[in-house]
Amino acid sequence: MISINIREEKASDYEAVKKVLLDAFETSEEAELVERIRSSKFYVPELSLVAVHKKKIVGHILFSEIEIQSNKTTYKTLALAPVSVAQKFQRNGIGAKLIMSGLEKATDLGFDSVILLGHADYYPRFGFEPTSTWEISPPFDVPVENFMGIELVPKGLHKKSGTVKYPTIWQL
Ligand SMILES: CC(C)(COP(=O)(O)OP(=O)(O)OC[C@H]1O[C@@H](n2cnc3c(N)ncnc32)[C@H](O)[C@@H]1OP(=O)(O)O)[C@@H](O)C(=O)NCCC(=O)NCCS
């Protein structure tokens, strides 16, 4: 196991985080999304975390505010996206550390749930399950097993059936 420290991202980390995002993903879309979220009202600075190995940033995770819209009410929740680990450092448990630290921090901050679109064979190990469990739908067409949620507190998504709404800054 390599030594990894997870801490909050600082403005001076932005360039290094961008490098990790560009390395981990095939396109620059995720790096651009992170920049748009950072300069929006949906940004939660405490939930932009970096993974540091020997003073070098090797991973990053961002959670930001989104909503679930039901017929009558709007519920606040969090989107987990993106999470990235530099290719050379993948499969060392760094992604897992970022996700678990983020979920813990989000709970401490009083959020009751997290939603994500991701690999169906990765996120269930952290407790994520398809949002169909709570009759919560994605706003786009995706396989049901890829759109997942987790309750950070008991019944965090209970009786919140509706459709997830992403702010327009998420559009490419
Ligand atoms: C997904 C990601 C953040 C996981 O981080 P990580 O530090 O490599 O993950 P962990 O070491 O905690 O967990 C390893 C598990 O992740 C999955 N995984 C990690 N890298 C993977 C890869 N390149 N391809 C497929 N699965 C991968 C595997 O299920 C692996 O489990 P295994 O060890 O039992 O095979 C990282 O691989 C990454 O940055 N990928 C590119 C960007 C991306 O796809 N982000 C997620 C968008 S949903």
Ligand as a Chemical Component Dictionary entry (heavy atoms), coordinates in Angstrom:
data_LIG
# 
_chem_comp.id                   LIG 
_chem_comp.type                 NON-POLYMER 
_chem_comp.pdbx_formal_charge   0 
_chem_comp.three_letter_code    LIG 
# 
loop_
_chem_comp_atom.comp_id 
_chem_comp_atom.atom_id 
_chem_comp_atom.alt_atom_id 
_chem_comp_atom.type_symbol 
_chem_comp_atom.charge 
_chem_comp_atom.model_Cartn_x 
_chem_comp_atom.model_Cartn_y 
_chem_comp_atom.model_Cartn_z 
_chem_comp_atom.pdbx_ordinal 
LIG C1  C1  C 0 -11.948 5.039  -11.581 1  
LIG C2  C2  C 0 -10.692 5.479  -10.820 2  
LIG C3  C3  C 0 -10.918 6.832  -10.172 3  
LIG C4  C4  C 0 -10.435 4.423  -9.742  4  
LIG O1  O1  O 0 -9.305  4.806  -9.004  5  
LIG P1  P1  P 0 -8.234  3.722  -8.516  6  
LIG O2  O2  O 0 -7.373  4.384  -7.515  7  
LIG O3  O3  O 0 -7.587  3.122  -9.707  8  
LIG O4  O4  O 0 -9.220  2.652  -7.875  9  
LIG P2  P2  P 0 -8.998  1.700  -6.628  10 
LIG O5  O5  O 0 -7.564  1.298  -6.582  11 
LIG O6  O6  O 0 -9.619  2.302  -5.458  12 
LIG O7  O7  O 0 -9.900  0.510  -7.047  13 
LIG C5  C5  C 0 -9.481  -0.383 -8.048  14 
LIG C6  C6  C 0 -10.713 -0.860 -8.774  15 
LIG O8  O8  O 0 -11.170 0.154  -9.633  16 
LIG C7  C7  C 0 -11.496 -0.391 -10.889 17 
LIG N1  N1  N 0 -10.567 0.196  -11.837 18 
LIG C8  C8  C 0 -9.517  0.983  -11.548 19 
LIG N2  N2  N 0 -8.885  1.359  -12.652 20 
LIG C9  C9  C 0 -9.542  0.816  -13.662 21 
LIG C10 C10 C 0 -9.353  0.854  -15.052 22 
LIG N3  N3  N 0 -8.367  1.546  -15.625 23 
LIG N4  N4  N 0 -10.231 0.159  -15.824 24 
LIG C11 C11 C 0 -11.244 -0.541 -15.239 25 
LIG N5  N5  N 0 -11.455 -0.608 -13.926 26 
LIG C12 C12 C 0 -10.616 0.055  -13.144 27 
LIG C13 C13 C 0 -11.354 -1.856 -10.815 28 
LIG O9  O9  O 0 -12.635 -2.375 -10.513 29 
LIG C14 C14 C 0 -10.433 -2.057 -9.644  30 
LIG O10 O10 O 0 -10.810 -3.178 -8.938  31 
LIG P3  P3  P 0 -9.808  -4.412 -8.895  32 
LIG O11 O11 O 0 -8.557  -3.872 -8.246  33 
LIG O12 O12 O 0 -10.583 -5.363 -8.055  34 
LIG O13 O13 O 0 -9.619  -4.814 -10.304 35 
LIG C15 C15 C 0 -9.461  5.515  -11.754 36 
LIG O14 O14 O 0 -9.287  4.274  -12.346 37 
LIG C16 C16 C 0 -9.547  6.578  -12.842 38 
LIG O15 O15 O 0 -9.145  7.721  -12.662 39 
LIG N6  N6  N 0 -10.061 6.179  -14.012 40 
LIG C17 C17 C 0 -10.163 7.073  -15.157 41 
LIG C18 C18 C 0 -11.202 8.128  -14.922 42 
LIG C19 C19 C 0 -12.571 7.551  -14.615 43 
LIG O16 O16 O 0 -13.035 6.661  -15.335 44 
LIG N7  N7  N 0 -13.203 8.069  -13.541 45 
LIG C20 C20 C 0 -14.468 7.586  -13.072 46 
LIG C21 C21 C 0 -15.608 8.090  -13.856 47 
LIG S1  S1  S 0 -17.056 7.156  -13.404 48 
# 
loop_
_chem_comp_bond.comp_id 
_chem_comp_bond.atom_id_1 
_chem_comp_bond.atom_id_2 
_chem_comp_bond.value_order 
_chem_comp_bond.pdbx_ordinal 
LIG C1  C2  SING 1  
LIG C2  C3  SING 2  
LIG C2  C4  SING 3  
LIG C2  C15 SING 4  
LIG C4  O1  SING 5  
LIG O1  P1  SING 6  
LIG P1  O2  DOUB 7  
LIG P1  O3  SING 8  
LIG P1  O4  SING 9  
LIG O4  P2  SING 10 
LIG P2  O5  DOUB 11 
LIG P2  O6  SING 12 
LIG P2  O7  SING 13 
LIG O7  C5  SING 14 
LIG C5  C6  SING 15 
LIG C6  O8  SING 16 
LIG C6  C14 SING 17 
LIG O8  C7  SING 18 
LIG C7  N1  SING 19 
LIG C7  C13 SING 20 
LIG N1  C8  SING 21 
LIG N1  C12 SING 22 
LIG C8  N2  DOUB 23 
LIG N2  C9  SING 24 
LIG C9  C10 SING 25 
LIG C9  C12 DOUB 26 
LIG C10 N3  SING 27 
LIG C10 N4  DOUB 28 
LIG N4  C11 SING 29 
LIG C11 N5  DOUB 30 
LIG N5  C12 SING 31 
LIG C13 O9  SING 32 
LIG C13 C14 SING 33 
LIG C14 O10 SING 34 
LIG O10 P3  SING 35 
LIG P3  O11 DOUB 36 
LIG P3  O12 SING 37 
LIG P3  O13 SING 38 
LIG C15 O14 SING 39 
LIG C15 C16 SING 40 
LIG C16 O15 DOUB 41 
LIG C16 N6  SING 42 
LIG N6  C17 SING 43 
LIG C17 C18 SING 44 
LIG C18 C19 SING 45 
LIG C19 O16 DOUB 46 
LIG C19 N7  SING 47 
LIG N7  C20 SING 48 
LIG C20 C21 SING 49 
LIG C21 S1  SING 50 
# 
